[in-house]
Amino acid sequence: MTDKPLSSPARIKDIATRHGFTFSKSLGQNFLINPSVCPRIAEMGGAAKDTGVLEIGTGFGVLTAELAQRAKKVIAVEIDKSLLPVLDETLAEFDNIKIINNDILEVDLASLLKEEFDGMEVFVCANLPYYITSPILMHLMEQRLPISAITVMVQKEAADRLCAPMASRDCSAITFAVRYYSEPKLLFNVSRGSFMPAPNVDSAVIRLDLKSERPEGIHDEKSEKFLFSVVKAAFSQRRKTLPNPLSSGLCLPKAKIIAAMEQIGIAPTARAEALTMEQFIALSNALQEIK
């Protein structure tokens, strides 16, 4: 079986059988068997000879190996302890990979990046299960870590929402957050047949190039925090006009919210999905003054 690539279903089954490994539905484990996908993710994700890459979730190490061939160093955080003996076998040829058995949401990433990648440009690559996509992306972006870009494979529906333009029907609170912290781009689609076991939906690879500064109009953590509370409230009842969810979410009188909206040129009948980034910031600043 060793002459077969690591993405080969036959080799995956052989390795799984020998190590007694079973796929975990609770962890959303679907491993890539399309040999063309991981090289594209590694290339488009920024892995290069002088860079460091943080990988979230390893699977059997197909993407990990592609990253290690291109990057100076790869730190892979894998939550599933039963994968460790598998990775000892599949990644044995590489000396620039370190596997950390932990939940990425529990890792002190600032310390980890400083210890492992000091002086290197850092990129993040991952194949993220749907249920944990938003928490992980927010965990990475909110900390303003020294990361240049995050390249992740997610379900196609999630990719469309994450990369949706502001003031569009697909826009949501996570869309706002992604565009606040980064410049998102949909790189390519991945069919459900590219995985084992095959999921019920297609996937897509997106890249988020992180911004180094807050947008104009947001000057400190206090105004940033309030802005996100406004956005969260606004999208909590997305079918209703803004004064309703903002009033209940921020505990402000509707009359004051309507006055603030009219003051900055937003119609009281507007819904959250209709606002641009600049309008949300202007509205947040206006509401913060009367809060």
C-alpha positions in Angstrom: 0.0 0.0 0.0 3.0 2.4 0.5 3.3 3.1 -3.2 -0.1 4.6 -3.2 -0.5 8.4 -2.4 -1.8 9.3 1.0 -5.0 10.6 -0.6 -5.7 7.2 -2.0 -8.9 5.6 -0.5 -7.2 2.2 -0.5 -4.3 3.6 1.5 -6.5 5.5 3.9 -8.6 2.3 4.5 -5.4 0.3 5.1 -4.0 2.8 7.6 -7.3 3.1 9.4 -7.6 -0.6 9.7 -4.1 -1.1 11.0 -4.4 1.6 13.6 -8.0 0.8 14.5 -9.1 4.3 13.5 -12.7 5.1 12.9 -14.1 8.4 11.5 -15.8 10.6 14.1 -19.1 12.2 13.1 -19.0 14.4 16.2 -15.6 15.9 15.0 -16.9 16.3 11.4 -14.1 14.2 10.0 -14.2 13.9 6.2 -10.7 13.3 4.8 -9.6 14.4 1.3 -9.1 11.8 -1.4 -8.8 14.2 -4.3 -5.1 14.4 -4.9 -5.2 17.9 -6.6 -6.9 19.8 -3.7 -4.2 19.9 -1.0 -1.4 21.1 -3.3 -3.6 24.0 -4.4 -4.5 24.9 -0.8 -0.8 24.8 0.1 0.3 26.9 -2.9 -2.6 29.5 -2.6 -2.4 29.6 1.2 1.0 31.2 1.3 3.3 28.2 2.2 6.8 29.1 1.1 10.4 28.3 2.1 10.7 31.1 4.7 7.2 30.9 6.1 5.6 29.2 9.0 2.2 27.5 8.8 -0.3 26.8 11.5 -2.6 24.0 10.4 -5.8 23.3 12.3 -6.9 19.6 12.0 -4.6 17.2 10.2 -6.8 14.3 9.1 -4.3 11.7 8.0 -1.8 14.4 7.1 -2.4 14.9 3.4 -2.4 18.7 3.6 0.2 18.7 6.4 2.6 16.9 4.1 2.0 19.4 1.2 2.6 22.3 3.6 5.8 20.8 5.0 7.2 20.4 1.5 6.8 24.1 0.9 7.1 25.9 4.3 10.0 26.2 6.7 7.9 24.9 9.6 4.5 23.5 10.2 2.7 23.4 13.5 -0.4 21.3 13.3 -3.1 21.4 16.1 -5.1 18.2 16.1 -7.8 17.5 18.7 -8.2 13.8 18.0 -5.7 11.8 20.0 -6.4 8.6 18.0 -4.8 10.3 15.0 -1.4 10.7 16.6 0.0 7.2 15.8 -1.4 7.5 12.3 0.5 10.8 11.8 3.7 9.3 13.2 3.5 6.9 10.2 2.2 9.2 7.5 4.5 12.2 8.3 7.6 10.2 9.3 9.7 11.6 6.5 9.4 15.3 7.6 11.4 16.9 10.3 9.8 20.4 10.1 6.4 19.3 11.5 5.2 19.6 15.1 1.9 18.0 16.1 0.1 19.5 19.1 -2.8 17.4 20.5 -5.2 20.0 21.7 -8.4 21.9 20.9 -7.5 25.0 18.8 -10.0 27.0 20.9 -8.0 26.1 24.0 -4.6 27.0 22.7 -2.8 30.2 23.7 -2.1 31.1 20.1 -0.2 34.3 20.8 2.4 32.4 22.9 2.5 29.5 20.4 3.1 31.7 17.4 5.9 33.6 19.2 7.6 30.4 20.4 7.4 28.5 17.2 7.5 31.1 14.4 9.4 34.0 15.9 10.6 36.1 12.9 8.7 34.2 10.3 5.7 35.3 8.3 2.8 33.1 9.4 -0.2 31.6 7.5 -3.0 29.5 8.7 -4.4 26.6 6.7 -7.3 24.2 7.6 -10.1 22.0 6.5 -12.8 23.1 9.0 -15.9 21.1 10.0 -19.1 23.2 9.5 -20.1 23.3 13.1 -16.9 24.9 14.3 -16.1 27.2 11.3 -17.3 30.5 12.7 -15.9 30.0 16.3 -12.5 29.1 15.0 -12.4 32.0 12.5 -13.5 34.5 15.1 -11.0 33.0 17.6 -8.2 33.7 15.1 -9.3 37.1 13.9 -10.4 38.7 17.2 -6.9 38.3 18.8 -5.2 40.2 16.0 -2.5 37.6 15.9 0.7 38.1 13.7 -0.9 36.1 10.8 -0.9 37.2 7.2 -3.7 35.1 5.9 -6.1 32.3 6.8 -6.9 29.8 4.0 -9.6 27.3 4.9 -11.9 24.8 3.3 -15.5 25.0 4.5 -18.9 24.0 3.3 -19.9 25.8 0.1 -22.9 27.5 1.8 -20.6 28.8 4.6 -18.0 30.0 2.0 -20.7 32.0 0.1 -21.8 33.6 3.4 -18.3 34.3 4.6 -17.3 35.9 1.3 -20.6 37.7 0.6 -20.4 41.4 0.0 -21.8 43.8 2.5 -25.3 45.2 1.7 -26.3 41.9 0.1 -28.9 39.3 0.8 -26.3 36.7 1.8 -24.7 39.1 4.3 -24.8 38.1 8.0 -23.1 39.0 11.3 -20.2 36.6 10.4 -19.9 38.3 7.0 -19.5 41.6 8.7 -16.8 40.2 11.1 -14.9 38.6 8.2 -14.9 41.9 6.2 -14.1 43.9 9.3 -10.9 41.9 10.0 -9.9 40.7 6.5 -10.3 40.8 2.7 -12.0 37.5 1.8 -11.7 35.7 -1.5 -13.3 32.5 -2.7 -10.5 30.5 -4.3 -12.1 27.3 -5.7 -14.9 24.8 -5.1 -14.4 21.2 -4.0 -17.0 18.6 -4.8 -18.4 16.3 -2.1 -16.9 13.3 -4.0 -13.4 14.6 -3.0 -13.8 13.3 0.5 -14.0 10.0 2.4 -16.5 9.5 3.8 -18.4 11.8 1.3 -20.4 14.5 3.0 -23.8 15.6 1.8 -22.7 18.9 0.6 -20.0 20.5 -1.6 -17.1 22.6 -0.1 -15.1 25.6 -1.1 -11.7 27.0 -0.3 -11.5 30.6 0.8 -8.6 32.9 1.8 -8.9 35.7 4.3 -6.1 38.3 4.0 -6.0 39.9 7.5 -6.0 43.7 7.9 -3.4 45.3 10.1 -5.5 48.2 11.2 -9.1 48.9 12.3 -11.3 50.6 9.7 -11.8 54.3 9.7 -14.2 55.5 12.4 -13.2 52.8 15.0 -10.5 54.1 17.2 -10.3 51.8 20.2 -11.4 48.6 21.7 -14.4 50.2 23.4 -15.9 51.5 20.1 -15.0 48.2 18.4 -16.8 46.1 21.1 -19.9 48.3 20.9 -19.9 48.1 17.1 -20.0 44.3 17.2 -22.9 44.5 19.8 -24.8 46.7 17.3 -24.1 44.2 14.4 -25.1 41.2 16.6 -28.3 42.9 17.6 -29.1 44.1 14.1 -28.8 40.6 12.6 -30.6 38.9 15.5 -33.9 39.6 13.8 -32.8 40.1 10.2 -36.3 40.2 8.7 -37.3 43.1 10.9 -36.5 46.8 10.3 -33.5 47.9 12.3 -35.2 49.9 15.1 -36.8 46.7 16.4 -33.8 44.4 16.9 -31.6 47.3 17.9 -34.0 48.5 20.6 -34.4 45.1 22.1 -30.7 44.1 21.7 -29.2 47.3 23.0 -32.0 48.3 25.4 -32.5 51.7 23.7 -35.8 53.5 22.9 -36.9 53.1 19.3 -37.4 56.8 19.0 -33.7 57.5 19.8 -32.6 54.8 17.3 -34.7 56.2 14.5 -33.4 59.7 15.2 -29.8 58.4 15.1 -30.5 56.6 11.8 -32.1 59.6 10.2 -29.2 61.8 11.4 -26.7 59.7 9.4 -28.9 59.2 6.4 -30.2 55.6 7.0 -33.9 55.1 6.4 -35.8 53.7 9.5 -37.2 51.0 7.3 -33.7 49.6 6.5 -32.8 46.1 7.5 -29.4 44.8 8.6 -28.5 43.2 5.3 -28.9 46.5 3.5 -26.1 48.3 5.4 -22.5 48.8 4.3 -19.6 48.6 6.6 -19.3 52.4 6.7 -23.0 52.7 7.6 -22.7 50.2 10.4 -19.8 52.1 11.8 -21.5 55.5 11.5 -24.7 54.0 13.2 -22.7 52.4 16.0 -20.9 55.7 16.7 -24.2 57.6 16.7 -25.8 55.1 19.1 -22.8 55.0 21.4 -23.2 58.7 22.0 -26.8 58.2 23.3 -26.2 54.8 25.0 
